[in-house]
Amino acid sequence: MSNNIPENKLTKKGIDKKTIATYAVPVLLFAVAQGLKATGNLSSHMTGLLVPLCYYVILAVSLNITVGISGELSLGHAGFMCAGAFSGSLFSICTSEIITFAPLRFGLAFLVGGLVAALFGLIIGVPILRLRGDYLAIVTLAFGEIIKNICAAIYLGYDKDGLHASFQTFDLDPETGKMLINGPLGISGTPKDSTFIIGFILVMITLIVCVNFINSRTGRAVMAIRDNRIAAESVGINITKYKLIAFCLSAFFAGIAGVLYSHNLSTLNSTSKNFGYNMSIMILVFVVMGGMGNTLGSVIAAIILTILPEVFRSFGNYRMLIYAIALIVMMIFSSAPACIALRERVVLAIKDKFKKNPEVQ
């Protein structure tokens, strides 16, 4: 029994260090980016990537809840992002004259976008979370494509006669009419309220909520279902309930990322490039490369894999080839047993060095 006490203490200490690192790395990167930006050492192109970095990190961390913690393969994350983006933009446009205080309107837009995405997660999660593996992936992929195509085809507007919605063009009263969603042309006039500071705040909120969820009783129940569904069910864990909670939480933050994305553009439209299955697969790559279930890994992978294509842009036609090679190298480094063993030996060597030389600390 005495042998178990130090082990438990070490485990708790390890969890604390990992949690601190999860929060500290984004703060450090934010400080570095702000310093480079203030001194003029950050190019205009890289400055334009700061907000996208934030919503990609949010998307990766939120999908990690479904894929890494819950153990379910979801390929419809871009669909939740699309639902949040369009609902958040509609809210901002419709309330621009009512709520003149921009920070309040923007904050409510995040809440609306997240709740709408969570509602879609609830609607789709109830019937499909009983599926497993490839079947779940196919259904979530279809859901994402359905949402994208509906947003690309619908026409929504209002005039003195009320609200009008159709999948075909229609005429509005020229004096009182206003088109909100103009089919493939999407939404125009969304306030460009997204900034790097707001994005960083949302990243930290996402990390705090997701890390605490993972370490909570609910999170442990979700991981128990992931590890052994039959054993979890035998001790009274409600499988559908806990999987649905994780799925809706993941969708909620995907919707928030969508609102941050939509308020960074002058025109929002639903295309295969921004809300298609390629986007869902790219977010899944962030999670896999960072290590499934590893929140900090998802953050680092999202940042690196977003910046790499821009770093390699000077290579012209060879850019994507080099990017693919970099992906393979990262996958080998994060997944190969020999590389994992090498990383563990390096960490142990560093720890031993600190123990032998306390003054280094």
C-alpha positions in Angstrom: 0.0 0.0 0.0 2.9 2.3 0.8 4.2 1.8 -2.8 0.9 3.1 -4.2 1.0 6.4 -2.4 4.0 8.0 -4.2 2.7 6.6 -7.5 -0.6 8.4 -7.0 1.2 11.6 -6.0 3.3 11.4 -9.1 0.2 10.8 -11.2 -1.5 13.9 -9.8 1.7 15.9 -10.2 2.0 14.8 -13.8 -1.6 15.7 -14.6 -1.0 19.2 -13.1 2.1 19.7 -15.1 0.4 18.6 -18.3 -2.5 21.0 -17.6 -0.2 23.9 -16.9 1.7 23.2 -20.2 -1.6 23.1 -22.1 -2.4 26.6 -20.9 1.1 28.0 -20.9 2.0 27.1 -24.5 -0.8 29.1 -26.2 -0.1 32.1 -23.8 3.6 32.0 -24.8 2.8 31.8 -28.5 0.4 34.7 -28.1 3.0 36.8 -26.4 5.6 36.0 -29.1 3.1 36.8 -31.9 2.1 40.1 -30.2 5.8 41.0 -29.7 6.6 40.3 -33.4 3.6 42.2 -34.5 4.4 45.2 -32.3 8.0 45.4 -33.5 7.0 45.1 -37.1 8.8 41.7 -37.6 5.6 39.9 -38.6 4.7 40.1 -42.3 1.3 41.2 -43.3 0.6 37.8 -44.7 1.4 36.1 -41.4 -0.5 38.7 -39.6 -3.6 37.7 -41.6 -3.1 34.1 -40.4 -3.4 35.0 -36.7 -7.2 34.8 -36.6 -7.4 31.6 -38.8 -4.9 30.0 -36.4 -7.3 30.7 -33.5 -10.3 29.1 -35.1 -8.3 26.1 -36.4 -7.1 25.5 -32.8 -10.6 25.7 -31.5 -11.8 23.3 -34.1 -9.0 20.8 -33.4 -9.4 21.0 -29.6 -13.2 20.5 -29.9 -13.0 17.6 -32.4 -10.5 16.0 -30.0 -13.4 15.6 -27.6 -15.3 13.5 -30.0 -12.4 11.6 -31.7 -9.8 11.4 -29.0 -11.8 11.4 -25.7 -15.1 9.8 -26.9 -13.4 7.5 -29.5 -16.0 8.2 -32.2 -14.9 9.0 -35.8 -16.7 12.1 -36.9 -16.3 13.7 -40.4 -18.9 16.3 -40.1 -17.2 18.9 -38.0 -17.2 21.4 -40.8 -21.0 21.1 -40.8 -21.2 22.4 -37.2 -18.8 25.1 -38.1 -21.0 26.1 -41.0 -24.2 26.2 -38.8 -22.4 28.4 -36.3 -21.0 30.7 -39.0 -24.3 31.4 -40.7 -26.4 31.7 -37.6 -23.8 34.0 -35.9 -23.6 36.2 -39.0 -27.4 36.4 -39.3 -27.7 37.4 -35.7 -25.1 40.2 -36.1 -26.7 41.6 -39.2 -30.2 41.5 -37.8 -29.3 43.1 -34.5 -26.8 45.6 -35.8 -29.2 48.5 -35.4 -30.7 47.2 -32.1 -27.5 46.3 -30.3 -25.1 49.1 -31.1 -22.5 48.1 -28.6 -20.3 45.9 -30.8 -18.6 43.7 -28.1 -22.0 42.8 -26.6 -23.4 41.9 -30.0 -20.3 39.9 -30.9 -20.5 38.0 -27.6 -24.1 37.2 -28.1 -23.3 36.1 -31.7 -20.8 33.6 -30.3 -23.5 32.3 -27.9 -26.1 32.0 -30.7 -23.7 30.3 -33.1 -22.5 27.8 -30.5 -26.0 26.9 -29.3 -27.3 26.5 -32.9 -24.4 24.1 -33.6 -25.0 22.3 -30.4 -28.7 21.9 -31.3 -27.7 20.4 -34.6 -25.3 18.1 -32.7 -28.2 17.0 -30.4 -30.6 16.4 -33.4 -28.1 14.3 -35.3 -26.5 12.8 -32.2 -29.6 11.1 -30.8 -30.1 8.8 -33.8 -26.5 8.3 -35.0 -24.5 7.8 -31.9 -25.8 4.3 -31.6 -23.7 3.6 -34.7 -20.0 2.8 -34.6 -16.9 3.1 -36.7 -17.2 3.6 -40.4 -21.0 3.9 -40.2 -20.8 6.8 -37.9 -18.2 8.5 -40.0 -20.3 8.1 -43.2 -23.4 9.6 -41.5 -21.6 12.5 -40.0 -19.9 13.2 -43.4 -23.3 13.2 -45.1 -24.6 15.6 -42.4 -21.8 18.0 -43.0 -22.5 18.0 -46.8 -26.2 18.5 -46.3 -25.7 21.5 -44.1 -23.2 23.0 -46.6 -25.5 22.5 -49.5 -28.6 23.9 -47.7 -26.7 27.0 -46.8 -25.4 27.3 -50.4 -28.9 26.9 -51.9 -31.3 28.8 -49.6 -32.6 32.3 -50.1 -33.6 34.2 -47.0 -34.9 37.7 -46.8 -37.6 40.0 -45.2 -39.7 43.0 -46.1 -43.0 44.5 -44.9 -44.8 41.2 -45.6 -42.6 39.3 -43.2 -39.8 36.7 -43.5 -39.3 34.8 -46.8 -37.4 31.6 -47.4 -37.0 29.6 -50.5 -34.6 27.5 -52.5 -35.4 29.7 -55.6 -34.8 33.4 -56.1 -37.7 35.7 -55.2 -38.4 39.5 -55.3 -38.6 41.6 -52.2 -40.2 45.0 -51.7 -37.6 47.5 -53.0 -38.2 49.9 -50.1 -38.4 47.7 -47.1 -36.9 44.4 -48.3 -33.5 43.1 -47.4 -31.9 39.8 -48.5 -30.1 38.0 -45.7 -28.9 34.9 -47.4 -28.6 35.2 -51.2 -28.2 31.6 -52.2 -24.6 30.8 -53.5 -23.6 34.4 -52.9 -24.1 33.8 -49.2 -24.2 36.6 -46.6 -22.8 40.0 -47.2 -22.3 42.8 -44.7 -21.2 40.8 -41.6 -19.3 43.1 -39.2 -15.6 42.3 -39.2 -15.3 42.1 -35.5 -12.8 39.2 -35.3 -9.4 40.1 -33.9 -6.4 38.1 -32.8 -7.0 39.1 -29.1 -10.6 37.9 -29.2 -9.5 34.7 -30.9 -6.9 34.1 -28.3 -9.5 34.6 -25.5 -11.8 32.1 -27.2 -8.9 29.6 -27.5 -8.2 29.9 -23.8 -11.9 29.5 -22.9 -12.1 26.4 -25.1 -9.0 24.9 -23.5 -10.2 25.6 -20.0 -13.7 24.1 -20.7 -12.4 21.1 -22.6 -9.5 20.2 -20.1 -11.9 20.5 -17.2 -14.4 18.4 -19.0 -11.8 15.7 -19.6 -10.8 15.7 -16.0 -14.4 15.7 -14.7 -16.6 12.8 -13.7 -18.4 13.1 -17.0 -15.2 13.1 -19.0 -13.9 10.0 -17.1 -17.3 8.3 -17.9 -16.8 9.1 -21.6 -13.3 7.7 -21.6 -14.5 4.6 -19.8 -17.1 4.1 -22.6 -14.3 4.6 -25.2 -12.0 2.0 -23.5 -14.6 -0.7 -22.9 -18.2 0.0 -23.8 -19.5 -3.3 -22.3 -17.7 -2.8 -18.9 -18.9 0.8 -18.7 -22.5 -0.2 -19.4 -22.3 -3.0 -16.8 -21.5 -0.5 -14.0 -24.5 1.7 -14.9 -23.0 4.3 -17.2 -25.6 5.6 -19.6 -23.8 5.2 -22.9 -26.0 7.4 -25.1 -26.2 10.2 -22.5 -22.5 10.6 -22.0 -21.6 10.2 -25.7 -24.3 12.8 -26.5 -22.8 15.3 -24.0 -19.4 15.0 -25.6 -20.8 15.3 -29.1 -22.8 18.4 -28.3 -19.9 20.1 -26.5 -17.7 19.4 -29.5 -20.3 20.9 -31.8 -20.8 23.9 -29.6 -17.2 25.0 -29.9 -17.2 24.2 -33.6 -20.0 26.7 -33.9 -18.0 29.3 -31.9 -15.1 28.8 -34.3 -17.5 29.3 -37.2 -18.7 32.6 -35.8 -15.0 33.7 -35.4 -14.5 32.7 -39.0 -17.6 34.4 -40.4 -16.8 37.7 -38.7 -13.3 37.7 -40.2 -14.8 37.9 -43.8 -16.7 40.6 -45.6 -18.7 37.9 -47.5 -19.6 34.5 -46.2 -20.7 31.8 -48.6 -20.9 28.0 -48.3 -18.5 26.2 -50.6 -16.7 22.9 -50.7 -13.5 24.8 -49.9 -14.5 26.3 -46.6 -17.2 24.0 -45.3 -16.7 20.8 -47.3 -15.5 17.4 -46.3 -11.9 18.5 -47.0 -12.2 20.9 -44.1 -13.5 18.2 -41.8 -10.7 15.9 -42.9 -8.1 18.6 -42.3 -9.4 19.2 -38.8 -9.2 15.4 -38.2 -5.6 15.5 -39.4 -4.8 18.1 -36.7 -6.2 15.8 -34.1 -4.4 12.7 -35.3 -1.1 14.4 -35.8 -1.3 15.9 -32.3 -2.1 12.6 -30.8 -5.7 11.5 -30.2 -6.8 12.5 -26.7 -3.9 15.0 -26.4 -5.3 18.5 -26.1 -1.9 20.2 -26.2 -0.9 18.1 -29.2 -4.0 19.3 -31.1 -3.1 22.9 -30.4 0.5 22.5 -31.6 -0.5 20.4 -34.7 -3.2 22.9 -35.7 -0.7 25.8 -35.5 2.2 24.0 -37.3 0.0 22.5 -40.1 -1.6 25.9 -40.7 1.6 27.8 -40.9 3.6 25.2 -42.9 1.8 25.7 -46.3 2.5 29.4 -46.1 6.1 28.9 -45.1 6.5 26.6 -48.2 4.7 29.0 -50.5 8.1 30.2 -51.9 8.7 26.7 -53.3 5.9 27.2 -55.9 4.6 24.0 -57.4 6.6 21.9 -55.0 4.9 23.5 -52.0 2.2 20.8 -51.4 4.8 18.0 -52.1 7.0 19.3 -49.3 3.9 19.8 -47.1 3.0 16.1 -47.7 6.5 15.0 -46.8 6.3 17.1 -43.6 3.0 15.4 -42.7 4.6 12.0 -43.1 7.5 13.0 -41.0 5.3 14.3 -38.3 3.1 11.2 -38.3 6.2 9.0 -38.0 7.6 11.1 -35.2 4.3 11.1 -33.2 3.2 7.5 -33.8 6.3 5.2 -34.5 7.2 3.2 -31.4 10.9 3.9 -31.9 10.3 7.7 -32.0 8.1 7.5 -28.9 10.8 5.6 -27.1 13.4 8.1 -28.1 11.2 11.0 -26.9 10.8 9.2 -23.5 14.5 8.7 -23.2 15.2 12.4 -24.0 12.6 13.5 -21.4 14.1 11.2 -18.8 17.6 12.4 -19.6 16.4 16.0 -19.1 14.8 15.2 -15.8 17.9 13.4 -14.5 20.0 16.4 -15.5 17.7 18.7 -13.4 17.8 16.3 -10.5 21.6 16.2 -10.5 21.9 20.0 -11.0 19.2 21.7 -8.9 20.7 25.1 -9.5 19.8 24.7 -13.2 16.2 25.2 -12.2 
